[in-house]
């Protein structure tokens, strides 16, 4: 059984969803950091966990560690 998402993971996922269209999939991780008052490294770890859980796909990393490009995986209806 998977454990529930943490509040930081939830905030990160919601921010990804909220900004995905306006930024062509790129997320400035400092947006989440400033909204949650968490360090950038914590936000990056939360994003990595979301990718491991299959909620998002990290497509690309910018040279600046504050930017990541995300996509939302297509749902799978396989049993």
Steps between C-alpha positions, in 0.01 A plus 500: 500500500637838400518765764300820439672798342660744740378859509811606307445233233138610468598867472764414239257292296231768516745767389612282209139457392418869547796629298554230240311674218640847556863390511507226234559241770788678673470564871705749695544301820548822697125563453426194710778590740360847562140372529592232752793669679713193429856485370555443130672168566187377684280600206730322255483185714120524506497530119726196473265300724202605284688367197579171680132466597402549135305825547732700271781440256809717527585561135792735526716680751626849428856596578359716779389257771180694566334401169355161406279407206210271583228311321206306635502135396206361309272293721534125469187291523679166504398268782 
